[in-house]
Amino acid sequence: MKELIDHIGNYEDFILDMDGVIYNGENPVEGAKETIERLCYMNKNVKFLTNFPESRRTVKNRLKRVVKLEASEEDIMTAAYATALYMKNAGGSCFVMGQEDLKDEIRKSGMTVYDANIITEDNILKHKPDWVVVSLCDKNYYEQANVAGQILKSRDFDSSHYIATSKGWGWTREHGVTPGIGCTIAFLKEFSGKEPAVIGKPSNYLTDLAFKNWNINPNKSLIVGDKWSDIQTANEYGAFGIKVETGKQDFFSGIKKLDNKSRPNLVLKSIKGLFDKNEIIYSEKS
Ligand SMILES: [Mg+2]
């Protein structure tokens, strides 16, 4: 689809996933900064949409630190921010199995936040949190999962108050992929029988919120991501879906099991391919 590059002017909104597209952890993707700057120069709406459970401020600071790009918090949507908004008017209290940044974001929504430092196996009945949120968590995993499981299993917990920030099976870290939130969801389901509402891609809540906040017209928008969940989101909303190969999921090793929902319109070596035809490695018309 060489026409895409020639007619990039037809698209108004460029919705970019972050990890695997713009940077990998603390390493910038080559050419990402220049590509984004060129889009901005063309007066395109460049937006950042990530499942990562961090605050918008943390993500903004990472963009500045790693890629040397300035962005407004208004142009960033994260699963942490969306999770806090999901519970915003509910009030009450919440047990969070996750990182400090997520807890801070939920606190800002006015909710009392508990973690495994406060709630332990022997005082669960004393606190009785109204909500349980599960997310990426790298410390004291068993203690946190145990408390989450006990709360979920208790008879008076309302299962509609159980949330996961996303549901990917893997968490890409500096030294490889470790078990992700999807594994925690399976672990807790086995124990409590409960399943969460999921906020992040490919579920709709995060994307609905982002599209509404940003006033996106899906037919004029383009979603760039490194994972199948990004492409599923593009297809579901009718946006043009572009997969880049700078993340951890390889297009050609996954192509045999692709259903229509996961089929990208275009695959690029990297985001640079928005302006460089030599970066195209697959297009739906080829
Ligand atoms: Mg990604």
Residues whose N, C-alpha, C, O or C-beta is under 5 A from the ligand:
A	BS01	MG	D17 M18 D19 G20 D226
